[in-house]
Amino acid sequence: MFQLDLPFSRNMDTLKDYFEKATGKAVALTLTDNSTSMLSVKTKGNSVSVRLHKMFLHAGNEVIKEVTEFIKNRKGSTPFIRKFIRENQHCLRNKPRRTISLCTQGRYYDLRELFDSLNNEYFERRITAKISWGKKNPRWAVRKRTLGSYSSHTYTIRINPVLDRKNVPQYVIKFIIYHEMLHSDMHMEKKNGRRLVHTPEFKKRERIFEHYEKAISWEKRH
């Protein structure tokens, strides 16, 4: 593709210089640890912004030349680049898992105590999800109808802190927790490509809760 010799010793400066000479454009080169986008190019006039994973410092000549062609034309197949990335997956840094902050003790109710009680009574202690009060949000008035949630990605149940009040009956909070525990216990179903969250089986099990009618009635009134 190019007659220009590639630098023997590669670093950001030598690669930048090579890209500029080979493409005839001013190149702003950034080396990254980004494991999602390993090569991105943005053109503005006669200048180009290139973000390149740092593992390309050790790429062979055919790979660098293909990168250069991509910078220059932004089109065409890239078999050498794809092969190089596949063979160097070990160089990609996995993102550290986000630490989940948990708070179970509220002003009036301890979620862990209620969760353990429900786990014993209804689930034979098989629910291993974490539980926490949600974060207090300045816009809680808009979000207060979302009384609980379950994340299948982090296995975490969160209960809206608006419920941590003296005038909220314990059976109401237990029902919200029980509802989210059901989500943890039951597999998601699909019908015609759509996810079914509250299936007939889910609703049937929901009614098993001892204070189901009282809890539903309280929710409707408030």
ROMAR-895894 format. One record per residue: x, y, z of N, C-alpha, C in turn. Coordinates in Angstrom, 3 decimals, decimal comma. Last residue first. Layout:
% residues N
NODE       n_X       n_Y       n_Z      ca_X      ca_Y      ca_Z       c_X       c_Y       c_Z
NODE         X         Y         Z         X         Y         Z         X         Y         Z
...
//
This chain:
% residues 222
NODE       n_X       n_Y       n_Z      ca_X      ca_Y      ca_Z       c_X       c_Y       c_Z
NODE   -52,775     5,117    48,635   -51,686     6,061    48,794   -50,912     6,277    47,498
NODE   -54,690     3,307    47,930   -55,116     4,487    48,687   -54,023     5,552    48,748
NODE   -53,186     1,351    46,646   -54,182     2,091    45,870   -54,607     3,365    46,588
NODE   -51,641     0,398    48,801   -50,994     1,027    47,653   -51,987     1,871    46,860
NODE   -53,673    -0,774    50,377   -52,903     0,375    50,890   -52,242     1,123    49,741
NODE   -54,480    -2,869    48,692   -55,441    -1,835    49,079   -54,720    -0,584    49,571
NODE   -52,174    -4,395    48,658   -52,670    -3,815    47,414   -53,633    -2,667    47,707
NODE   -52,086    -5,136    51,382   -50,988    -4,379    50,787   -51,431    -3,682    49,500
NODE   -54,440    -6,609    51,728   -54,235    -5,380    52,505   -53,164    -4,498    51,871
NODE   -53,951    -8,729    49,928   -55,098    -7,846    49,727   -54,921    -6,528    50,471
NODE   -51,529    -9,926    51,058   -51,630    -9,428    49,685   -52,750    -8,400    49,521
NODE   -50,435   -10,997    53,352   -51,198    -9,756    53,452   -51,385    -9,103    52,084
NODE   -49,125   -13,387    52,459   -50,147   -13,420    53,510   -51,034   -12,178    53,535
NODE   -48,715   -14,225    49,074   -48,276   -13,391    50,195   -49,417   -13,198    51,184
NODE   -49,925   -15,355    46,949   -49,638   -16,241    48,085   -49,225   -15,430    49,307
NODE   -50,042   -13,601    44,884   -51,214   -13,658    45,762   -51,008   -14,576    46,969
NODE   -47,723   -14,173    43,509   -47,803   -12,910    44,234   -48,942   -12,946    45,258
NODE   -48,335   -16,481    42,152   -47,439   -16,579    43,305   -47,488   -15,312    44,153
NODE   -49,975   -15,317    40,205   -50,506   -16,374    41,077   -49,652   -16,487    42,342
NODE   -48,248   -13,628    38,897   -49,373   -13,049    39,635   -49,995   -14,056    40,606
NODE   -46,547   -15,566    37,740   -46,009   -14,564    38,668   -47,142   -14,004    39,534
NODE   -48,320   -16,861    36,054   -47,705   -17,616    37,152   -47,148   -16,668    38,199
NODE   -48,925   -14,784    34,243   -49,985   -15,349    35,088   -49,433   -16,133    36,273
NODE   -46,128   -12,432    34,531   -46,863   -13,520    33,885   -48,006   -13,995    34,782
NODE   -44,713    -9,723    34,323   -45,709   -10,206    35,284   -46,624   -11,223    34,599
NODE   -42,991    -9,717    32,008   -42,503    -9,508    33,374   -43,454   -10,111    34,394
NODE   -42,047   -10,864    29,004   -43,194   -10,866    29,908   -42,681   -10,788    31,339
NODE   -40,718    -9,370    26,140   -40,459    -9,889    27,481   -41,717    -9,772    28,337
NODE   -41,493   -10,425    22,828   -41,631    -9,448    23,916   -41,383   -10,118    25,263
NODE   -41,504   -12,375    20,884   -40,353   -11,485    20,945   -40,412   -10,454    22,054
NODE   -43,785   -13,826    21,501   -43,752   -13,023    20,271   -42,645   -11,971    20,314
NODE   -42,737   -13,817    24,752   -43,849   -14,206    23,891   -43,880   -13,249    22,710
NODE   -40,627   -14,982    27,382   -40,820   -14,183    26,174   -41,991   -14,737    25,377
NODE   -39,848   -14,666    30,895   -40,462   -15,358    29,764   -40,616   -14,405    28,582
NODE   -37,322   -14,939    33,327   -38,065   -14,073    32,419   -38,607   -14,894    31,254
NODE   -37,710   -17,051    36,154   -37,054   -16,734    34,896   -37,964   -15,860    34,043
NODE   -37,911   -16,080    39,598   -38,559   -16,587    38,395   -37,806   -16,151    37,134
NODE   -36,506   -14,866    41,658   -36,705   -16,316    41,699   -37,224   -16,902    40,384
NODE   -36,504   -12,160    41,230   -35,220   -12,844    41,347   -35,370   -14,346    41,200
NODE   -39,222   -11,695    41,294   -38,490   -11,421    40,055   -37,140   -12,134    40,058
NODE   -39,658   -12,312    43,971   -40,252   -13,159    42,942   -39,545   -12,954    41,602
NODE   -38,431   -10,139    45,143   -37,827   -11,461    45,328   -38,383   -12,456    44,320
NODE   -40,264    -8,164    44,542   -38,962    -8,133    43,873   -38,211    -9,459    44,034
NODE   -42,374    -9,025    46,237   -42,598    -8,853    44,798   -41,266    -8,887    44,040
NODE   -41,153    -8,811    48,752   -41,581   -10,118    48,248   -41,767   -10,089    46,733
NODE   -40,898    -6,023    48,927   -39,701    -6,872    48,910   -40,034    -8,234    48,312
NODE   -43,621    -5,362    48,982   -42,754    -4,815    47,919   -41,497    -5,663    47,788
NODE   -44,371    -6,709    51,333   -44,964    -7,106    50,055   -44,116    -6,598    48,887
NODE   -42,911    -5,348    53,279   -42,637    -6,768    53,045   -43,219    -7,234    51,710
NODE   -44,156    -2,870    53,128   -42,747    -2,988    52,728   -42,402    -4,444    52,448
NODE   -46,682    -3,683    54,075   -46,551    -3,050    52,756   -45,111    -3,190    52,252
NODE   -46,265    -4,598    56,641   -46,695    -5,577    55,639   -46,605    -5,010    54,219
NODE   -45,624    -2,280    58,062   -44,562    -3,226    57,741   -44,977    -4,193    56,637
NODE   -47,121     0,779    56,884   -47,196    -0,513    57,581   -46,083    -1,458    57,139
NODE   -45,986     3,976    57,322   -46,066     2,919    56,307   -46,066     1,569    57,025
NODE   -45,527     5,864    59,249   -46,928     5,618    58,896   -47,087     4,581    57,774
NODE   -42,763     6,055    59,427   -43,495     5,485    60,555   -44,917     5,100    60,174
NODE   -40,953     5,095    56,497   -41,690     6,062    57,302   -42,513     5,341    58,364
NODE   -39,638     4,307    53,957   -39,061     4,207    55,300   -39,663     5,286    56,195
NODE   -40,566     4,824    51,438   -41,338     3,884    52,262   -40,826     3,782    53,693
NODE   -38,741     6,343    50,198   -39,958     7,036    50,593   -40,817     6,145    51,482
NODE   -36,720     4,702    49,290   -36,627     5,194    50,676   -37,845     5,978    51,127
NODE   -37,563     1,841    47,459   -37,642     3,298    47,492   -37,643     3,795    48,940
NODE   -35,238    -0,756    47,349   -36,540    -0,312    47,836   -36,528     1,212    47,969
NODE   -33,701    -3,049    45,202   -33,665    -1,722    45,811   -35,093    -1,295    46,152
NODE   -31,852    -5,968    44,879   -33,188    -5,416    45,078   -33,027    -4,053    45,746
NODE   -29,521    -7,290    42,612   -29,772    -6,366    43,712   -31,224    -5,891    43,710
NODE   -27,953    -8,515    40,626   -28,670    -9,315    41,621   -28,992    -8,486    42,857
NODE   -26,946    -7,112    38,563   -26,194    -7,012    39,814   -26,820    -7,840    40,934
NODE   -28,708    -7,949    36,570   -27,280    -7,813    36,262   -26,437    -7,787    37,528
NODE   -31,258    -7,840    37,421   -30,729    -9,185    37,178   -29,247    -9,141    36,853
NODE   -32,501    -5,769    39,825   -31,556    -5,805    38,719   -30,999    -7,216    38,580
NODE   -35,669    -4,675    40,803   -34,703    -5,773    40,869   -33,827    -5,737    39,635
NODE   -37,364    -2,269    42,880   -36,811    -2,715    41,601   -35,847    -3,872    41,846
NODE   -40,137    -0,359    44,205   -39,056    -1,338    44,309   -38,565    -1,721    42,929
NODE   -41,767     1,777    43,632   -41,531     1,464    45,039   -40,413     0,455    45,229
NODE   -42,308     4,186    41,724   -41,419     3,037    41,600   -40,984     2,650    43,005
NODE   -43,630     6,405    42,597   -44,451     5,255    42,235   -43,597     4,011    42,001
NODE   -41,732     8,365    42,973   -42,178     7,640    44,153   -43,056     6,435    43,825
NODE   -40,616    10,024    41,108   -40,265     8,620    41,021   -40,904     7,773    42,119
NODE   -41,390    12,555    41,708   -41,706    12,060    40,374   -41,554    10,553    40,323
NODE   -40,382    12,831    44,253   -41,834    12,966    44,081   -42,268    12,424    42,724
NODE   -37,640    12,752    43,994   -38,332    11,555    44,502   -39,832    11,623    44,268
NODE   -35,659    14,369    42,985   -36,915    14,285    42,235   -37,751    13,085    42,700
NODE   -33,478    14,009    44,587   -34,220    15,271    44,716   -35,569    15,241    44,004
NODE   -33,406    10,749    45,997   -33,296    11,555    44,799   -34,075    12,846    44,989
NODE   -31,648     8,489    47,900   -32,635     9,551    47,933   -32,371    10,501    46,776
NODE   -31,141     5,229    46,641   -30,613     6,546    46,967   -31,736     7,564    46,960
NODE   -32,858     2,423    48,222   -32,356     3,196    47,092   -31,816     4,535    47,563
NODE   -31,819    -0,026    50,550   -32,633     1,153    50,281   -32,031     1,871    49,084
NODE   -31,162    -3,344    49,341   -30,721    -2,048    49,854   -31,831    -1,021    49,679
NODE   -29,933    -6,679    48,941   -31,045    -5,738    49,103   -30,538    -4,448    49,726
NODE   -28,949    -9,349    46,742   -28,651    -8,331    47,754   -29,848    -7,385    47,842
NODE   -30,106   -12,742    46,313   -29,970   -11,350    45,877   -29,606   -10,452    47,058
NODE   -30,620   -15,348    46,830   -29,291   -14,850    47,225   -29,065   -13,402    46,813
NODE   -33,107   -17,459    47,853   -32,859   -16,169    47,209   -31,555   -15,589    47,737
NODE   -33,564   -19,737    49,353   -32,786   -19,889    48,125   -32,475   -18,564    47,424
NODE   -35,105   -20,157    51,668   -33,780   -19,513    51,783   -32,944   -19,603    50,507
NODE   -37,652   -20,871    50,933   -36,748   -21,908    51,450   -35,290   -21,439    51,424
NODE   -39,409   -18,845    50,339   -38,451   -19,248    49,309   -37,438   -20,310    49,763
NODE   -41,128   -18,050    52,417   -41,680   -18,291    51,075   -40,716   -18,920    50,067
NODE   -39,752   -17,901    54,900   -41,168   -18,275    54,850   -41,642   -18,713    53,464
NODE   -37,088   -17,120    54,393   -37,391   -18,334    55,166   -38,812   -18,824    54,912
NODE   -37,494   -14,765    53,024   -36,709   -15,837    52,394   -36,973   -17,173    53,096
NODE   -38,802   -13,203    54,893   -39,519   -13,633    53,687   -38,815   -14,806    53,009
NODE   -36,654   -12,854    56,709   -37,919   -13,437    57,159   -38,716   -13,985    55,969
NODE   -34,776   -11,568    55,145   -34,477   -12,900    55,688   -35,750   -13,611    56,138
NODE   -36,139    -9,127    54,649   -35,747   -10,008    53,547   -35,518   -11,434    54,050
NODE   -36,277    -8,026    57,213   -37,511    -8,359    56,502   -37,240    -9,342    55,362
NODE   -33,527    -7,683    57,732   -34,359    -8,480    58,650   -35,642    -8,935    57,953
NODE   -32,802    -5,976    55,678   -32,182    -7,305    55,780   -33,031    -8,216    56,656
NODE   -34,206    -3,605    56,197   -34,562    -4,424    55,045   -33,998    -5,842    55,130
NODE   -35,499    -2,248    58,937   -34,268    -2,937    58,533   -34,631    -3,910    57,407
NODE   -37,134     0,890    59,382   -37,166    -0,512    58,967   -35,789    -1,018    58,541
NODE   -36,696     3,522    60,184   -37,749     2,747    60,851   -37,686     1,253    60,534
NODE   -34,396     4,334    58,880   -34,752     4,990    60,138   -35,760     4,164    60,917
NODE   -32,730     1,333    57,710   -33,359     2,634    57,546   -33,673     3,247    58,901
NODE   -30,243    -0,703    56,715   -30,855    -0,163    57,930   -31,426     1,224    57,657
NODE   -29,033    -1,245    54,278   -30,227    -2,009    54,650   -30,959    -1,425    55,861
NODE   -27,323    -0,245    51,653   -27,778     0,309    52,930   -29,079    -0,388    53,289
NODE   -24,504    -0,653    49,544   -25,736    -1,192    50,111   -26,049    -0,527    51,447
NODE   -23,011     0,058    46,531   -23,167     0,521    47,910   -24,530     0,069    48,432
NODE   -21,046    -1,838    44,498   -22,430    -1,509    44,799   -22,540    -1,145    46,276
NODE   -18,466    -1,033    42,359   -18,816    -1,400    43,726   -20,225    -0,929    44,031
NODE   -18,227    -2,287    39,136   -18,614    -1,152    39,958   -19,034    -1,647    41,340
NODE   -15,420    -4,152    38,157   -16,836    -4,125    38,523   -17,129    -2,954    39,443
NODE   -13,156    -2,799    35,780   -13,434    -3,278    37,138   -14,922    -3,180    37,442
NODE   -12,971    -3,986    32,471   -13,402    -2,911    33,361   -13,656    -3,467    34,756
NODE   -10,044    -5,618    31,335   -11,446    -5,707    31,737   -11,787    -4,569    32,677
NODE    -7,964    -4,702    28,758    -8,180    -4,593    30,207    -9,666    -4,654    30,494
NODE    -6,535    -6,691    26,373    -7,638    -5,799    26,698    -7,903    -5,831    28,184
NODE    -4,720    -8,586    25,826    -4,195    -7,246    26,106    -5,289    -6,275    26,524
NODE    -6,052   -10,825    25,091    -5,473   -10,816    26,438    -4,925    -9,446    26,820
NODE    -6,634   -10,474    22,431    -7,684   -10,212    23,408    -7,135   -10,106    24,818
NODE    -5,104   -10,773    20,148    -4,552   -10,024    21,282    -5,609    -9,626    22,302
NODE    -6,351   -11,962    18,061    -5,189   -12,661    18,621    -4,619   -11,972    19,851
NODE    -8,293   -10,065    17,408    -8,691   -11,394    17,896    -7,543   -12,085    18,610
NODE    -6,653    -7,989    16,469    -7,457    -7,787    17,680    -7,875    -9,131    18,273
NODE    -5,586    -9,173    14,143    -4,692    -8,721    15,208    -5,452    -8,563    16,525
NODE    -7,891    -9,553    12,624    -7,112   -10,720    13,047    -6,206   -10,347    14,224
NODE    -8,633    -6,885    12,171    -9,541    -7,796    12,884    -8,792    -9,011    13,422
NODE    -6,382    -5,986    10,713    -6,754    -5,358    11,987    -7,624    -6,299    12,799
NODE    -6,498    -7,612     8,448    -5,328    -7,683     9,325    -5,631    -7,086    10,698
NODE    -8,975    -6,929     7,228    -8,740    -8,288     7,739    -7,560    -8,383     8,700
NODE   -10,794    -4,662     6,526    -9,657    -4,568     7,458    -9,343    -5,946     8,044
NODE   -12,041    -3,175     3,480   -11,967    -4,254     4,459   -10,724    -4,102     5,315
NODE   -13,186     0,268     3,141   -12,434    -0,909     2,726   -12,397    -1,954     3,837
NODE   -12,638     3,535     4,668   -13,462     2,500     4,042   -12,566     1,341     3,622
NODE   -11,103     5,760     5,317   -12,255     5,418     6,158   -13,156     4,381     5,505
NODE    -8,759     6,698     4,155    -9,947     6,536     3,317   -11,234     6,234     4,073
NODE    -6,829     7,133     6,211    -6,809     7,921     4,971    -8,144     7,883     4,243
NODE    -7,318     5,282     8,163    -7,277     6,702     8,520    -7,447     7,567     7,276
NODE    -7,015     2,972     6,641    -8,317     3,269     7,232    -8,402     4,744     7,615
NODE    -4,321     3,090     6,052    -5,275     3,142     4,943    -6,672     3,500     5,452
NODE    -3,356     2,768     8,668    -3,075     3,996     7,925    -4,053     4,173     6,766
NODE    -4,169     0,171     9,201    -4,669     1,265    10,034    -4,507     2,589     9,290
NODE    -2,595    -1,120     7,318    -4,042    -1,175     7,170    -4,715    -0,095     8,010
NODE    -0,098    -0,620     8,374    -0,414    -0,094     7,043    -1,918    -0,095     6,801
NODE    -0,307    -2,038    10,745    -0,137    -0,584    10,797    -0,481     0,042     9,448
NODE    -0,476    -4,660     9,667    -1,564    -4,114    10,484    -1,496    -2,591    10,497
NODE     1,930    -5,023     8,376     0,710    -5,101     7,568    -0,488    -4,525     8,318
NODE     3,782    -4,832    10,520     3,731    -3,804     9,494     2,428    -3,810     8,704
NODE     2,211    -5,750    13,704     3,085    -5,941    12,553     2,876    -4,867    11,499
NODE     1,995    -4,016    16,872     1,406    -4,652    15,696     2,438    -4,767    14,567
NODE     2,623    -2,729    19,157     3,342    -3,979    18,911     2,799    -4,713    17,687
NODE     0,925    -0,628    19,287     2,363    -0,311    19,258     3,181    -1,548    18,909
NODE    -1,562    -1,642    19,686    -1,133    -1,501    18,295     0,325    -1,051    18,188
NODE    -2,127    -1,438    22,342    -1,550    -2,710    21,900    -1,066    -2,635    20,457
NODE    -3,410     0,968    22,753    -1,952     0,959    22,839    -1,316    -0,359    22,427
NODE    -5,935     1,790    20,386    -5,536     1,018    21,569    -4,017     0,848    21,571
NODE    -6,387     5,104    19,310    -5,885     3,768    18,986    -5,490     3,047    20,263
NODE    -7,912     7,720    17,728    -7,784     7,057    19,029    -7,495     5,592    18,759
NODE    -7,259    10,548    15,847    -7,187     9,085    15,867    -7,021     8,609    17,302
NODE    -8,400    13,140    13,964    -8,220    12,715    15,345    -8,312    11,195    15,386
NODE    -7,008    15,018    11,343    -7,653    13,777    11,749    -7,348    13,493    13,210
NODE    -7,425    17,760     9,040    -6,827    17,167    10,236    -7,658    15,963    10,666
NODE    -8,666    19,103     7,075    -7,475    18,344     6,688    -6,756    17,757     7,900
NODE   -11,844    18,745     8,386   -11,033    19,444     7,393    -9,872    18,578     6,953
NODE   -11,728    16,298    10,497   -12,211    17,669    10,495   -11,319    18,472     9,567
NODE   -12,556    12,967    11,279   -11,914    13,904    10,363   -12,568    15,273    10,466
NODE   -11,828    10,454    13,518   -12,724    11,574    13,242   -11,972    12,599    12,400
NODE   -11,659     7,067    14,253   -11,096     8,155    13,450   -12,165     9,202    13,229
NODE   -10,680     4,441    16,419   -11,704     5,383    15,982   -11,019     6,560    15,299
NODE   -10,161     1,353    17,711    -9,700     2,242    16,650   -10,856     3,148    16,246
NODE   -11,409     0,131    19,800    -9,949     0,058    19,740    -9,344     0,899    18,638
NODE   -13,853     0,377    21,940   -13,518     0,977    20,649   -12,001     1,066    20,553
NODE   -13,572    -1,280    24,221   -14,791    -1,286    23,422   -14,547    -0,751    22,019
NODE   -11,343    -0,899    25,680   -11,542    -2,249    25,157   -12,814    -2,365    24,324
NODE    -9,040     1,602    25,913   -10,453     1,364    25,635   -10,652     0,010    24,986
NODE    -6,699     2,647    26,563    -6,946     1,301    27,091    -8,384     0,884    26,808
NODE    -4,994     4,535    23,900    -5,963     4,309    24,962    -5,917     2,870    25,488
NODE    -3,353     7,274    22,415    -3,306     5,843    22,722    -4,175     5,594    23,953
NODE    -4,084     9,587    19,928    -4,233     9,268    21,346    -4,209     7,764    21,517
NODE    -2,984    11,975    17,589    -3,043    10,561    17,978    -3,142    10,421    19,493
NODE    -3,881    13,956    15,129    -3,829    14,029    16,594    -4,042    12,605    17,089
NODE    -2,345    14,732    12,096    -2,949    13,677    12,913    -2,761    13,965    14,397
NODE    -2,798    16,258     9,039    -2,352    16,492    10,408    -3,093    15,521    11,308
NODE    -2,119    14,211     6,129    -3,015    14,953     7,008    -2,347    15,205     8,364
NODE    -0,859    12,417     4,549    -0,843    13,808     4,124    -1,767    14,683     4,948
NODE    -0,539     9,785     5,184    -1,884    10,233     4,815    -1,908    11,655     4,268
NODE     2,159     9,459     5,711     1,503     8,507     4,819     0,140     8,994     4,347
NODE     2,769    11,493     7,508     3,471    11,439     6,229     2,741    10,551     5,223
NODE     1,034    10,832     9,623     0,936    12,133     8,958     1,594    12,107     7,585
NODE     1,871     8,258    10,378     0,506     8,469     9,898     0,386     9,782     9,118
NODE     4,503     8,878    11,253     4,278     7,983    10,106     2,890     8,202     9,512
NODE     3,993    10,519    13,465     4,783    11,035    12,349     4,544    10,198    11,090
NODE     2,607     8,700    15,073     1,961     9,941    14,643     2,671    10,496    13,407
NODE     4,638     6,825    15,542     3,434     6,437    14,813     2,712     7,666    14,270
NODE     6,445     8,364    16,997     6,871     7,810    15,710     5,674     7,363    14,877
NODE     4,849     9,061    19,253     5,403    10,099    18,377     5,796     9,549    17,010
NODE     4,174     6,630    20,470     3,123     7,500    19,972     3,654     8,524    18,981
NODE     6,491     4,241    19,100     5,851     4,898    20,224     4,833     5,871    19,633
NODE     8,622     1,761    17,866     7,307     2,377    17,827     6,940     3,002    19,151
NODE    11,333     1,432    15,844    10,987     1,608    17,252     9,679     2,385    17,316
NODE    10,998     1,489    13,084    11,400     0,249    13,735    11,036     0,290    15,215
NODE     8,385     2,894    11,138     9,405     3,075    12,182     9,715     1,748    12,869
NODE     8,127     1,900     7,685     7,556     1,993     9,027     8,655     2,168    10,054
NODE     8,713     3,731     4,733     9,179     2,732     5,708     8,527     2,980     7,063
NODE     6,432     4,192     2,050     7,078     4,770     3,230     7,478     3,682     4,216
NODE     4,934     3,103     0,165     6,374     2,962    -0,035     7,139     3,449     1,184
NODE     1,958     1,240     0,805     2,779     2,423     0,960     4,241     2,088     0,676
NODE     0,810    -1,203     0,000     0,000     0,000     0,000     0,852     1,265     0,000
//
